[in-house]
Amino acid sequence: MSFKTVVRSFRTLSYVGSYKKIRDRPYKFYCAALIGTGFVAYSQMKRNRAEMKEIIQLKNYMAEPITPLAQLEKNQDDMKTQMELLIMRIQAEFCRALEKEEDEAWEDEKTVDDFDFDSDMFVTSPEAKFKVDRWTRNEGGGGITCVLQDGRVFEKAGVNISVVSGKLPPAAVQQMRSRGKKLESAELPFFACGVSAVIHPRNPMVPTIHFNYRYFEVRDKDGVQWWFGGGTDLTPYYLNEDDAVHFHLTLKHACDSHDPTYYPRFKKWCDDYFTIPHRGERRGVGGIFFDDIDSPSKEEAFEFVTSCAEAVVPSYIPLVQKHKDDAYGYHERQWQLLRRGRYVEFNLVYDRGTKFGLHTPEARYESILMSLPLNAKWEYMHEPKENSPEEKLMKVLKEPRDWLKLERATA
């Protein structure tokens, strides 16, 4: 910590309204103020330094990291290490935020003493916790799949991380070439890691969320190519415009802290990507989506992805808290199941991540298909009634909206 840092912190006292009252105090007061501001500056410096690099937090993760701990500690400056530690942290933070909502949903429930049932036969507050499944693959790496099912708030919630390496199969190489990647060989050594989550709430008034953030390296004859990808998007069953604005604004703030052009670019990318062409509609109300991010530098791209991943909880959990106890009936439940059917159609027919996973050798299908809901429905030639809440949603899905009115502001 430099002397200038202490002086700069101490000078901030001159901007406090109470400064006039203290400037005539004894020198001991100034010593105490100096020590206090110095401690604040030192603490901030430590926080800033910690934020520059992910820290190994074994006790806070959902399971042991996939890469051996000794290897992670040895290669702390390697982006593969940094990304693995980031997705471990994001997985744990999101899982615990969801479990907290489940725990609070049971706080006001009756206790065993309030019932005339045998406590050995009747469970009044079942624990809705994530089942943690750590798995490995022979070719290299593995993953941690966390799934919560049949909760009071979440019918199914899956939060996965994968850290895999090996050789890309020809189908995956061809898919990357179609996106403009210049890859010469037919089979290439690769490393990929990412976190992916899909949350299917029980209450139809709570939207579904999906997010995925990933890092990729491919070694070709010309060296290593790397890039980041990811995004977060929202799929409501009933349209709440305030929710959509909150969601998009949170993502915009995460983007703007790095580049003000990111949000409008990646918002449009999201609207275009999460489209069901055979239905002529979007999967939801969008968010952000991007791929092949390899600039301005590896470190700056990583910081951007970190900001986006950290925006998931504040963008979504307030919506869960707002609507998890909303009233609904049979009609709303049936509409929710129909919309989940659309979700399944997109994931199985169009989603690139699902296709890549299924094409990867030793693919773990349970984890790949974790995104599918417990229950869904397909009804022949269903059409929502005119001027109904269901039709209101469909209009937005067929014509994406500028939720933050950015186009009007720049016109």
MIKOL-98101 format. One record per residue (C-alpha): residue number from 1; residue in three letters; x, y, z. Coordinates in steps of 0.02 Angstrom, whole numbers, plus 50000, padded with zeros to 5 digits. Example, Ala and Ser with C-alpha at 12.3 -4.5 7.8 and 13.67 -1.06 7.14 Angstrom:
// MIKOL-98101
{n: 1&res: ALA&x: 50615&y: 49775&z: 50390} $
{n: 2&res: SER&x: 50684&y: 49947&z: 50357} $
***
This chain:
// MIKOL-98101
{n: 1&res: MET&x: 50000&y: 50000&z: 50000} $
{n: 2&res: SER&x: 50076&y: 50166&z: 49947} $
{n: 3&res: PHE&x: 50085&y: 50323&z: 50053} $
{n: 4&res: LYS&x: 49983&y: 50410&z: 49917} $
{n: 5&res: THR&x: 49840&y: 50288&z: 49947} $
{n: 6&res: VAL&x: 49834&y: 50333&z: 50132} $
{n: 7&res: VAL&x: 49842&y: 50519&z: 50095} $
{n: 8&res: ARG&x: 49704&y: 50506&z: 49964} $
{n: 9&res: SER&x: 49592&y: 50411&z: 50086} $
{n: 10&res: PHE&x: 49626&y: 50534&z: 50226} $
{n: 11&res: ARG&x: 49585&y: 50681&z: 50114} $
{n: 12&res: THR&x: 49410&y: 50613&z: 50090} $
{n: 13&res: LEU&x: 49375&y: 50678&z: 50266} $
{n: 14&res: SER&x: 49373&y: 50854&z: 50194} $
{n: 15&res: TYR&x: 49216&y: 50809&z: 50096} $
{n: 16&res: VAL&x: 49119&y: 50755&z: 50248} $
{n: 17&res: GLY&x: 48998&y: 50883&z: 50319} $
{n: 18&res: SER&x: 49059&y: 50852&z: 50496} $
{n: 19&res: TYR&x: 49240&y: 50891&z: 50452} $
{n: 20&res: LYS&x: 49230&y: 51069&z: 50519} $
{n: 21&res: LYS&x: 49182&y: 51000&z: 50689} $
{n: 22&res: ILE&x: 49336&y: 50890&z: 50702} $
{n: 23&res: ARG&x: 49475&y: 50992&z: 50623} $
{n: 24&res: ASP&x: 49515&y: 51078&z: 50790} $
{n: 25&res: ARG&x: 49521&y: 50913&z: 50887} $
{n: 26&res: PRO&x: 49688&y: 50853&z: 50964} $
{n: 27&res: TYR&x: 49819&y: 50765&z: 50859} $
{n: 28&res: LYS&x: 49767&y: 50596&z: 50936} $
{n: 29&res: PHE&x: 49604&y: 50612&z: 50842} $
{n: 30&res: TYR&x: 49698&y: 50635&z: 50680} $
{n: 31&res: CYS&x: 49807&y: 50486&z: 50719} $
{n: 32&res: ALA&x: 49652&y: 50381&z: 50747} $
{n: 33&res: ALA&x: 49576&y: 50447&z: 50586} $
{n: 34&res: LEU&x: 49737&y: 50411&z: 50492} $
{n: 35&res: ILE&x: 49743&y: 50233&z: 50558} $
{n: 36&res: GLY&x: 49559&y: 50209&z: 50519} $
{n: 37&res: THR&x: 49568&y: 50274&z: 50342} $
{n: 38&res: GLY&x: 49730&y: 50179&z: 50314} $
{n: 39&res: PHE&x: 49645&y: 50018&z: 50369} $
{n: 40&res: VAL&x: 49499&y: 50053&z: 50252} $
{n: 41&res: ALA&x: 49619&y: 50085&z: 50109} $
{n: 42&res: TYR&x: 49718&y: 49927&z: 50149} $
{n: 43&res: SER&x: 49558&y: 49823&z: 50160} $
{n: 44&res: GLN&x: 49498&y: 49892&z: 49994} $
{n: 45&res: MET&x: 49667&y: 49853&z: 49915} $
{n: 46&res: LYS&x: 49656&y: 49673&z: 49977} $
{n: 47&res: ARG&x: 49479&y: 49658&z: 49908} $
{n: 48&res: ASN&x: 49531&y: 49728&z: 49741} $
{n: 49&res: ARG&x: 49678&y: 49609&z: 49732} $
{n: 50&res: ALA&x: 49566&y: 49462&z: 49777} $
{n: 51&res: GLU&x: 49441&y: 49513&z: 49645} $
{n: 52&res: MET&x: 49577&y: 49508&z: 49512} $
{n: 53&res: LYS&x: 49596&y: 49322&z: 49533} $
{n: 54&res: GLU&x: 49477&y: 49184&z: 49586} $
{n: 55&res: ILE&x: 49526&y: 49107&z: 49753} $
{n: 56&res: ILE&x: 49512&y: 48923&z: 49796} $
{n: 57&res: GLN&x: 49369&y: 48905&z: 49921} $
{n: 58&res: LEU&x: 49353&y: 48718&z: 49948} $
{n: 59&res: LYS&x: 49233&y: 48728&z: 50096} $
{n: 60&res: ASN&x: 49112&y: 48837&z: 49998} $
{n: 61&res: TYR&x: 49098&y: 48732&z: 49840} $
{n: 62&res: MET&x: 48965&y: 48601&z: 49809} $
{n: 63&res: ALA&x: 49100&y: 48467&z: 49788} $
{n: 64&res: GLU&x: 49286&y: 48447&z: 49760} $
{n: 65&res: PRO&x: 49350&y: 48531&z: 49601} $
{n: 66&res: ILE&x: 49370&y: 48419&z: 49449} $
{n: 67&res: THR&x: 49551&y: 48466&z: 49421} $
{n: 68&res: PRO&x: 49666&y: 48401&z: 49560} $
{n: 69&res: LEU&x: 49696&y: 48533&z: 49693} $
{n: 70&res: ALA&x: 49886&y: 48524&z: 49675} $
{n: 71&res: GLN&x: 49870&y: 48564&z: 49490} $
{n: 72&res: LEU&x: 49754&y: 48711&z: 49523} $
{n: 73&res: GLU&x: 49873&y: 48783&z: 49653} $
{n: 74&res: LYS&x: 50021&y: 48761&z: 49537} $
{n: 75&res: ASN&x: 49936&y: 48848&z: 49390} $
{n: 76&res: GLN&x: 49840&y: 48987&z: 49477} $
{n: 77&res: ASP&x: 49876&y: 49112&z: 49337} $
{n: 78&res: ASP&x: 49815&y: 48995&z: 49200} $
{n: 79&res: MET&x: 49647&y: 49045&z: 49128} $
{n: 80&res: LYS&x: 49588&y: 48864&z: 49135} $
{n: 81&res: THR&x: 49614&y: 48869&z: 49324} $
{n: 82&res: GLN&x: 49533&y: 49039&z: 49343} $
{n: 83&res: MET&x: 49379&y: 48988&z: 49245} $
{n: 84&res: GLU&x: 49359&y: 48825&z: 49339} $
{n: 85&res: LEU&x: 49365&y: 48916&z: 49506} $
{n: 86&res: LEU&x: 49240&y: 49045&z: 49443} $
{n: 87&res: ILE&x: 49112&y: 48916&z: 49389} $
{n: 88&res: MET&x: 49134&y: 48820&z: 49551} $
{n: 89&res: ARG&x: 49095&y: 48979&z: 49648} $
{n: 90&res: ILE&x: 48948&y: 49031&z: 49538} $
{n: 91&res: GLN&x: 48872&y: 48857&z: 49551} $
{n: 92&res: ALA&x: 48882&y: 48858&z: 49741} $
{n: 93&res: GLU&x: 48815&y: 49035&z: 49761} $
{n: 94&res: PHE&x: 48667&y: 49003&z: 49646} $
{n: 95&res: CYS&x: 48624&y: 48834&z: 49723} $
{n: 96&res: ARG&x: 48625&y: 48907&z: 49898} $
{n: 97&res: ALA&x: 48517&y: 49055&z: 49844} $
{n: 98&res: LEU&x: 48388&y: 48933&z: 49775} $
{n: 99&res: GLU&x: 48394&y: 48822&z: 49929} $
{n: 100&res: LYS&x: 48367&y: 48976&z: 50037} $
{n: 101&res: GLU&x: 48203&y: 49009&z: 49946} $
{n: 102&res: GLU&x: 48150&y: 48830&z: 49977} $
{n: 103&res: ASP&x: 48197&y: 48841&z: 50161} $
{n: 104&res: GLU&x: 48099&y: 49002&z: 50186} $
{n: 105&res: ALA&x: 47948&y: 48928&z: 50099} $
{n: 106&res: TRP&x: 47931&y: 48805&z: 50243} $
{n: 107&res: GLU&x: 47966&y: 48925&z: 50387} $
{n: 108&res: ASP&x: 47782&y: 48964&z: 50418} $
{n: 109&res: GLU&x: 47723&y: 48785&z: 50400} $
{n: 110&res: LYS&x: 47648&y: 48687&z: 50544} $
{n: 111&res: THR&x: 47758&y: 48579&z: 50652} $
{n: 112&res: VAL&x: 47735&y: 48394&z: 50686} $
{n: 113&res: ASP&x: 47645&y: 48434&z: 50849} $
{n: 114&res: ASP&x: 47508&y: 48526&z: 50751} $
{n: 115&res: PHE&x: 47454&y: 48366&z: 50663} $
{n: 116&res: ASP&x: 47367&y: 48206&z: 50718} $
{n: 117&res: PHE&x: 47483&y: 48102&z: 50609} $
{n: 118&res: ASP&x: 47621&y: 47984&z: 50658} $
{n: 119&res: SER&x: 47781&y: 48085&z: 50640} $
{n: 120&res: ASP&x: 47869&y: 47931&z: 50573} $
{n: 121&res: MET&x: 47746&y: 47922&z: 50429} $
{n: 122&res: PHE&x: 47712&y: 48105&z: 50392} $
{n: 123&res: VAL&x: 47842&y: 48232&z: 50340} $
{n: 124&res: THR&x: 47785&y: 48412&z: 50366} $
{n: 125&res: SER&x: 47935&y: 48502&z: 50294} $
{n: 126&res: PRO&x: 48038&y: 48394&z: 50177} $
{n: 127&res: GLU&x: 48213&y: 48458&z: 50143} $
{n: 128&res: ALA&x: 48222&y: 48521&z: 49964} $
{n: 129&res: LYS&x: 48409&y: 48515&z: 49939} $
{n: 130&res: PHE&x: 48519&y: 48490&z: 49788} $
{n: 131&res: LYS&x: 48577&y: 48315&z: 49750} $
{n: 132&res: VAL&x: 48762&y: 48332&z: 49711} $
{n: 133&res: ASP&x: 48832&y: 48212&z: 49582} $
{n: 134&res: ARG&x: 49019&y: 48227&z: 49546} $
{n: 135&res: TRP&x: 49070&y: 48127&z: 49393} $
{n: 136&res: THR&x: 49226&y: 48096&z: 49288} $
{n: 137&res: ARG&x: 49258&y: 48041&z: 49110} $
{n: 138&res: ASN&x: 49398&y: 47927&z: 49051} $
{n: 139&res: GLU&x: 49457&y: 48042&z: 48912} $
{n: 140&res: GLY&x: 49485&y: 48186&z: 49032} $
{n: 141&res: GLY&x: 49396&y: 48292&z: 49160} $
{n: 142&res: GLY&x: 49218&y: 48276&z: 49223} $
{n: 143&res: GLY&x: 49086&y: 48381&z: 49305} $
{n: 144&res: ILE&x: 48974&y: 48417&z: 49453} $
{n: 145&res: THR&x: 48786&y: 48402&z: 49423} $
{n: 146&res: CYS&x: 48673&y: 48478&z: 49556} $
{n: 147&res: VAL&x: 48487&y: 48443&z: 49540} $
{n: 148&res: LEU&x: 48342&y: 48491&z: 49654} $
{n: 149&res: GLN&x: 48176&y: 48406&z: 49617} $
{n: 150&res: ASP&x: 47998&y: 48417&z: 49685} $
{n: 151&res: GLY&x: 48028&y: 48567&z: 49795} $
{n: 152&res: ARG&x: 47890&y: 48681&z: 49852} $
{n: 153&res: VAL&x: 47961&y: 48828&z: 49752} $
{n: 154&res: PHE&x: 48058&y: 48738&z: 49616} $
{n: 155&res: GLU&x: 47987&y: 48588&z: 49527} $
{n: 156&res: LYS&x: 48158&y: 48555&z: 49452} $
{n: 157&res: ALA&x: 48319&y: 48654&z: 49464} $
{n: 158&res: GLY&x: 48482&y: 48599&z: 49385} $
{n: 159&res: VAL&x: 48650&y: 48686&z: 49402} $
{n: 160&res: ASN&x: 48794&y: 48599&z: 49314} $
{n: 161&res: ILE&x: 48977&y: 48629&z: 49291} $
{n: 162&res: SER&x: 49088&y: 48532&z: 49173} $
{n: 163&res: VAL&x: 49276&y: 48533&z: 49151} $
{n: 164&res: VAL&x: 49320&y: 48420&z: 49006} $
{n: 165&res: SER&x: 49467&y: 48390&z: 48891} $
{n: 166&res: GLY&x: 49513&y: 48271&z: 48752} $
{n: 167&res: LYS&x: 49499&y: 48274&z: 48563} $
{n: 168&res: LEU&x: 49359&y: 48359&z: 48469} $
{n: 169&res: PRO&x: 49259&y: 48240&z: 48360} $
{n: 170&res: PRO&x: 49237&y: 48287&z: 48176} $
{n: 171&res: ALA&x: 49055&y: 48341&z: 48202} $
{n: 172&res: ALA&x: 49107&y: 48468&z: 48335} $
{n: 173&res: VAL&x: 49251&y: 48532&z: 48227} $
{n: 174&res: GLN&x: 49131&y: 48557&z: 48082} $
{n: 175&res: GLN&x: 49010&y: 48653&z: 48192} $
{n: 176&res: MET&x: 49150&y: 48771&z: 48245} $
{n: 177&res: ARG&x: 49207&y: 48795&z: 48066} $
{n: 178&res: SER&x: 49030&y: 48845&z: 48020} $
{n: 179&res: ARG&x: 49047&y: 48988&z: 48146} $
{n: 180&res: GLY&x: 49207&y: 49049&z: 48063} $
{n: 181&res: LYS&x: 49338&y: 48958&z: 48166} $
{n: 182&res: LYS&x: 49493&y: 48917&z: 48062} $
{n: 183&res: LEU&x: 49533&y: 48741&z: 48118} $
{n: 184&res: GLU&x: 49644&y: 48636&z: 48005} $
{n: 185&res: SER&x: 49647&y: 48462&z: 48080} $
{n: 186&res: ALA&x: 49501&y: 48341&z: 48085} $
{n: 187&res: GLU&x: 49527&y: 48299&z: 48270} $
{n: 188&res: LEU&x: 49596&y: 48428&z: 48388} $
{n: 189&res: PRO&x: 49647&y: 48430&z: 48572} $
{n: 190&res: PHE&x: 49527&y: 48539&z: 48669} $
{n: 191&res: PHE&x: 49485&y: 48602&z: 48843} $
{n: 192&res: ALA&x: 49312&y: 48665&z: 48889} $
{n: 193&res: CYS&x: 49234&y: 48717&z: 49053} $
{n: 194&res: GLY&x: 49074&y: 48804&z: 49097} $
{n: 195&res: VAL&x: 48926&y: 48823&z: 49212} $
{n: 196&res: SER&x: 48749&y: 48796&z: 49151} $
{n: 197&res: ALA&x: 48583&y: 48808&z: 49241} $
{n: 198&res: VAL&x: 48399&y: 48791&z: 49202} $
{n: 199&res: ILE&x: 48267&y: 48824&z: 49336} $
{n: 200&res: HIS&x: 48088&y: 48765&z: 49316} $
{n: 201&res: PRO&x: 47981&y: 48842&z: 49455} $
{n: 202&res: ARG&x: 47822&y: 48763&z: 49520} $
{n: 203&res: ASN&x: 47717&y: 48922&z: 49516} $
{n: 204&res: PRO&x: 47674&y: 48977&z: 49337} $
{n: 205&res: MET&x: 47692&y: 49159&z: 49390} $
{n: 206&res: VAL&x: 47878&y: 49131&z: 49422} $
{n: 207&res: PRO&x: 47979&y: 49131&z: 49260} $
{n: 208&res: THR&x: 48106&y: 49001&z: 49208} $
{n: 209&res: ILE&x: 48286&y: 49058&z: 49194} $
{n: 210&res: HIS&x: 48430&y: 48986&z: 49096} $
{n: 211&res: PHE&x: 48611&y: 49039&z: 49102} $
{n: 212&res: ASN&x: 48774&y: 48970&z: 49036} $
{n: 213&res: TYR&x: 48951&y: 49039&z: 49042} $
{n: 214&res: ARG&x: 49096&y: 48944&z: 48966} $
{n: 215&res: TYR&x: 49279&y: 48949&z: 48912} $
{n: 216&res: PHE&x: 49354&y: 48851&z: 48767} $
{n: 217&res: GLU&x: 49530&y: 48812&z: 48709} $
{n: 218&res: VAL&x: 49578&y: 48717&z: 48551} $
{n: 219&res: ARG&x: 49757&y: 48673&z: 48504} $
{n: 220&res: ASP&x: 49791&y: 48675&z: 48318} $
{n: 221&res: LYS&x: 49953&y: 48670&z: 48219} $
{n: 222&res: ASP&x: 49964&y: 48860&z: 48233} $
{n: 223&res: GLY&x: 49945&y: 48861&z: 48423} $
{n: 224&res: VAL&x: 49803&y: 48883&z: 48546} $
{n: 225&res: GLN&x: 49639&y: 48968&z: 48500} $
{n: 226&res: TRP&x: 49530&y: 49023&z: 48647} $
{n: 227&res: TRP&x: 49362&y: 49106&z: 48670} $
{n: 228&res: PHE&x: 49222&y: 49136&z: 48795} $
{n: 229&res: GLY&x: 49036&y: 49118&z: 48771} $
{n: 230&res: GLY&x: 48876&y: 49123&z: 48869} $
{n: 231&res: GLY&x: 48720&y: 49218&z: 48915} $
{n: 232&res: THR&x: 48569&y: 49230&z: 49028} $
{n: 233&res: ASP&x: 48388&y: 49229&z: 48969} $
{n: 234&res: LEU&x: 48215&y: 49230&z: 49047} $
{n: 235&res: THR&x: 48063&y: 49126&z: 48998} $
{n: 236&res: PRO&x: 47902&y: 49183&z: 49084} $
{n: 237&res: TYR&x: 47737&y: 49092&z: 49071} $
{n: 238&res: TYR&x: 47641&y: 49252&z: 49106} $
{n: 239&res: LEU&x: 47707&y: 49420&z: 49055} $
{n: 240&res: ASN&x: 47753&y: 49544&z: 49191} $
{n: 241&res: GLU&x: 47832&y: 49695&z: 49111} $
{n: 242&res: ASP&x: 47912&y: 49757&z: 49272} $
{n: 243&res: ASP&x: 47999&y: 49589&z: 49291} $
{n: 244&res: ALA&x: 48066&y: 49597&z: 49113} $
{n: 245&res: VAL&x: 48132&y: 49773&z: 49140} $
{n: 246&res: HIS&x: 48216&y: 49725&z: 49304} $
{n: 247&res: PHE&x: 48296&y: 49573&z: 49223} $
{n: 248&res: HIS&x: 48362&y: 49666&z: 49072} $
{n: 249&res: LEU&x: 48420&y: 49816&z: 49173} $
{n: 250&res: THR&x: 48524&y: 49705&z: 49287} $
{n: 251&res: LEU&x: 48608&y: 49625&z: 49137} $
{n: 252&res: LYS&x: 48636&y: 49794&z: 49056} $
{n: 253&res: HIS&x: 48726&y: 49858&z: 49211} $
{n: 254&res: ALA&x: 48840&y: 49706&z: 49206} $
{n: 255&res: CYS&x: 48879&y: 49739&z: 49022} $
{n: 256&res: ASP&x: 48898&y: 49928&z: 49036} $
{n: 257&res: SER&x: 49037&y: 49913&z: 49165} $
{n: 258&res: HIS&x: 49143&y: 49840&z: 49025} $
{n: 259&res: ASP&x: 49079&y: 49908&z: 48859} $
{n: 260&res: PRO&x: 48918&y: 50009&z: 48828} $
{n: 261&res: THR&x: 48898&y: 49923&z: 48659} $
{n: 262&res: TYR&x: 48888&y: 49750&z: 48737} $
{n: 263&res: TYR&x: 48708&y: 49750&z: 48799} $
{n: 264&res: PRO&x: 48621&y: 49806&z: 48637} $
{n: 265&res: ARG&x: 48731&y: 49687&z: 48535} $
{n: 266&res: PHE&x: 48707&y: 49537&z: 48648} $
{n: 267&res: LYS&x: 48523&y: 49573&z: 48679} $
{n: 268&res: LYS&x: 48489&y: 49561&z: 48492} $
{n: 269&res: TRP&x: 48599&y: 49406&z: 48481} $
{n: 270&res: CYS&x: 48494&y: 49327&z: 48618} $
{n: 271&res: ASP&x: 48329&y: 49368&z: 48531} $
{n: 272&res: ASP&x: 48396&y: 49293&z: 48369} $
{n: 273&res: TYR&x: 48472&y: 49138&z: 48448} $
{n: 274&res: PHE&x: 48330&y: 49082&z: 48563} $
{n: 275&res: THR&x: 48208&y: 49068&z: 48419} $
{n: 276&res: ILE&x: 48098&y: 48919&z: 48375} $
{n: 277&res: PRO&x: 48088&y: 48937&z: 48185} $
{n: 278&res: HIS&x: 47955&y: 48804&z: 48157} $
{n: 279&res: ARG&x: 47843&y: 48897&z: 48282} $
{n: 280&res: GLY&x: 47886&y: 49072&z: 48227} $
{n: 281&res: GLU&x: 47917&y: 49128&z: 48406} $
{n: 282&res: ARG&x: 48054&y: 49161&z: 48533} $
{n: 283&res: ARG&x: 48079&y: 49048&z: 48682} $
{n: 284&res: GLY&x: 48058&y: 49190&z: 48806} $
{n: 285&res: VAL&x: 48085&y: 49376&z: 48832} $
{n: 286&res: GLY&x: 48272&y: 49366&z: 48801} $
{n: 287&res: GLY&x: 48421&y: 49430&z: 48896} $
{n: 288&res: ILE&x: 48598&y: 49424&z: 48830} $
{n: 289&res: PHE&x: 48691&y: 49294&z: 48727} $
{n: 290&res: PHE&x: 48865&y: 49294&z: 48651} $
{n: 291&res: ASP&x: 48994&y: 49174&z: 48582} $
{n: 292&res: ASP&x: 49173&y: 49175&z: 48518} $
{n: 293&res: ILE&x: 49225&y: 49321&z: 48630} $
{n: 294&res: ASP&x: 49414&y: 49333&z: 48613} $
{n: 295&res: SER&x: 49448&y: 49518&z: 48637} $
{n: 296&res: PRO&x: 49504&y: 49643&z: 48695} $
{n: 297&res: SER&x: 49614&y: 49526&z: 48798} $
{n: 298&res: LYS&x: 49593&y: 49360&z: 48888} $
{n: 299&res: GLU&x: 49593&y: 49444&z: 49059} $
{n: 300&res: GLU&x: 49465&y: 49577&z: 49009} $
{n: 301&res: ALA&x: 49353&y: 49449&z: 48927} $
{n: 302&res: PHE&x: 49361&y: 49345&z: 49087} $
{n: 303&res: GLU&x: 49315&y: 49496&z: 49193} $
{n: 304&res: PHE&x: 49164&y: 49528&z: 49080} $
{n: 305&res: VAL&x: 49105&y: 49348&z: 49095} $
{n: 306&res: THR&x: 49129&y: 49358&z: 49283} $
{n: 307&res: SER&x: 49017&y: 49513&z: 49293} $
{n: 308&res: CYS&x: 48882&y: 49427&z: 49190} $
{n: 309&res: ALA&x: 48887&y: 49269&z: 49296} $
{n: 310&res: GLU&x: 48878&y: 49370&z: 49457} $
{n: 311&res: ALA&x: 48724&y: 49461&z: 49390} $
{n: 312&res: VAL&x: 48619&y: 49302&z: 49385} $
{n: 313&res: VAL&x: 48565&y: 49301&z: 49567} $
{n: 314&res: PRO&x: 48513&y: 49485&z: 49576} $
{n: 315&res: SER&x: 48424&y: 49472&z: 49409} $
{n: 316&res: TYR&x: 48319&y: 49320&z: 49456} $
{n: 317&res: ILE&x: 48299&y: 49289&z: 49643} $
{n: 318&res: PRO&x: 48195&y: 49449&z: 49671} $
{n: 319&res: LEU&x: 48072&y: 49384&z: 49541} $
{n: 320&res: VAL&x: 48058&y: 49218&z: 49634} $
{n: 321&res: GLN&x: 48027&y: 49307&z: 49798} $
{n: 322&res: LYS&x: 47898&y: 49420&z: 49717} $
{n: 323&res: HIS&x: 47792&y: 49284&z: 49637} $
{n: 324&res: LYS&x: 47822&y: 49116&z: 49723} $
{n: 325&res: ASP&x: 47664&y: 49135&z: 49829} $
{n: 326&res: ASP&x: 47553&y: 49206&z: 49692} $
{n: 327&res: ALA&x: 47385&y: 49121&z: 49667} $
{n: 328&res: TYR&x: 47357&y: 49010&z: 49516} $
{n: 329&res: GLY&x: 47241&y: 48871&z: 49462} $
{n: 330&res: TYR&x: 47219&y: 48727&z: 49341} $
{n: 331&res: HIS&x: 47211&y: 48840&z: 49187} $
{n: 332&res: GLU&x: 47376&y: 48926&z: 49226} $
{n: 333&res: ARG&x: 47460&y: 48759&z: 49262} $
{n: 334&res: GLN&x: 47407&y: 48688&z: 49094} $
{n: 335&res: TRP&x: 47475&y: 48842&z: 49003} $
{n: 336&res: GLN&x: 47638&y: 48822&z: 49098} $
{n: 337&res: LEU&x: 47653&y: 48641&z: 49039} $
{n: 338&res: LEU&x: 47620&y: 48693&z: 48858} $
{n: 339&res: ARG&x: 47756&y: 48826&z: 48866} $
{n: 340&res: ARG&x: 47875&y: 48699&z: 48940} $
{n: 341&res: GLY&x: 47843&y: 48593&z: 48786} $
{n: 342&res: ARG&x: 47910&y: 48736&z: 48681} $
{n: 343&res: TYR&x: 48063&y: 48741&z: 48794} $
{n: 344&res: VAL&x: 48095&y: 48558&z: 48760} $
{n: 345&res: GLU&x: 48077&y: 48583&z: 48573} $
{n: 346&res: PHE&x: 48209&y: 48719&z: 48570} $
{n: 347&res: ASN&x: 48333&y: 48626&z: 48679} $
{n: 348&res: LEU&x: 48324&y: 48462&z: 48583} $
{n: 349&res: VAL&x: 48310&y: 48531&z: 48406} $
{n: 350&res: TYR&x: 48410&y: 48693&z: 48401} $
{n: 351&res: ASP&x: 48521&y: 48720&z: 48553} $
{n: 352&res: ARG&x: 48706&y: 48713&z: 48505} $
{n: 353&res: GLY&x: 48761&y: 48669&z: 48681} $
{n: 354&res: THR&x: 48649&y: 48516&z: 48685} $
{n: 355&res: LYS&x: 48713&y: 48461&z: 48515} $
{n: 356&res: PHE&x: 48895&y: 48486&z: 48564} $
{n: 357&res: GLY&x: 48869&y: 48386&z: 48723} $
{n: 358&res: LEU&x: 48786&y: 48242&z: 48633} $
{n: 359&res: HIS&x: 48927&y: 48239&z: 48503} $
{n: 360&res: THR&x: 49065&y: 48237&z: 48634} $
{n: 361&res: PRO&x: 49143&y: 48066&z: 48665} $
{n: 362&res: GLU&x: 49088&y: 47986&z: 48829} $
{n: 363&res: ALA&x: 48946&y: 48111&z: 48840} $
{n: 364&res: ARG&x: 48850&y: 48105&z: 49003} $
{n: 365&res: TYR&x: 48671&y: 48112&z: 48944} $
{n: 366&res: GLU&x: 48591&y: 48134&z: 49115} $
{n: 367&res: SER&x: 48686&y: 48297&z: 49139} $
{n: 368&res: ILE&x: 48659&y: 48357&z: 48961} $
{n: 369&res: LEU&x: 48471&y: 48330&z: 48972} $
{n: 370&res: MET&x: 48460&y: 48404&z: 49147} $
{n: 371&res: SER&x: 48383&y: 48559&z: 49069} $
{n: 372&res: LEU&x: 48222&y: 48467&z: 49027} $
{n: 373&res: PRO&x: 48074&y: 48492&z: 49147} $
{n: 374&res: LEU&x: 47995&y: 48356&z: 49252} $
{n: 375&res: ASN&x: 47827&y: 48388&z: 49168} $
{n: 376&res: ALA&x: 47778&y: 48461&z: 48999} $
{n: 377&res: LYS&x: 47632&y: 48452&z: 48879} $
{n: 378&res: TRP&x: 47595&y: 48455&z: 48693} $
{n: 379&res: GLU&x: 47419&y: 48496&z: 48638} $
{n: 380&res: TYR&x: 47364&y: 48485&z: 48457} $
{n: 381&res: MET&x: 47337&y: 48655&z: 48371} $
{n: 382&res: HIS&x: 47324&y: 48751&z: 48533} $
{n: 383&res: GLU&x: 47285&y: 48937&z: 48516} $
{n: 384&res: PRO&x: 47267&y: 49057&z: 48663} $
{n: 385&res: LYS&x: 47104&y: 49152&z: 48678} $
{n: 386&res: GLU&x: 47096&y: 49327&z: 48606} $
{n: 387&res: ASN&x: 47144&y: 49466&z: 48729} $
{n: 388&res: SER&x: 47194&y: 49338&z: 48861} $
{n: 389&res: PRO&x: 47352&y: 49349&z: 48968} $
{n: 390&res: GLU&x: 47417&y: 49202&z: 48867} $
{n: 391&res: GLU&x: 47394&y: 49296&z: 48703} $
{n: 392&res: LYS&x: 47482&y: 49447&z: 48779} $
{n: 393&res: LEU&x: 47636&y: 49339&z: 48808} $
{n: 394&res: MET&x: 47629&y: 49266&z: 48633} $
{n: 395&res: LYS&x: 47633&y: 49438&z: 48553} $
{n: 396&res: VAL&x: 47798&y: 49476&z: 48640} $
{n: 397&res: LEU&x: 47869&y: 49306&z: 48592} $
{n: 398&res: LYS&x: 47829&y: 49337&z: 48409} $
{n: 399&res: GLU&x: 47896&y: 49515&z: 48410} $
{n: 400&res: PRO&x: 48039&y: 49548&z: 48535} $
{n: 401&res: ARG&x: 48025&y: 49709&z: 48632} $
{n: 402&res: ASP&x: 48153&y: 49842&z: 48676} $
{n: 403&res: TRP&x: 48122&y: 49828&z: 48864} $
{n: 404&res: LEU&x: 48237&y: 49971&z: 48913} $
{n: 405&res: LYS&x: 48180&y: 50087&z: 48771} $
{n: 406&res: LEU&x: 48359&y: 50110&z: 48711} $
{n: 407&res: GLU&x: 48310&y: 50132&z: 48529} $
{n: 408&res: ARG&x: 48194&y: 50277&z: 48573} $
{n: 409&res: ALA&x: 48331&y: 50357&z: 48679} $
{n: 410&res: THR&x: 48458&y: 50352&z: 48536} $
{n: 411&res: ALA&x: 48335&y: 50405&z: 48400} $
***
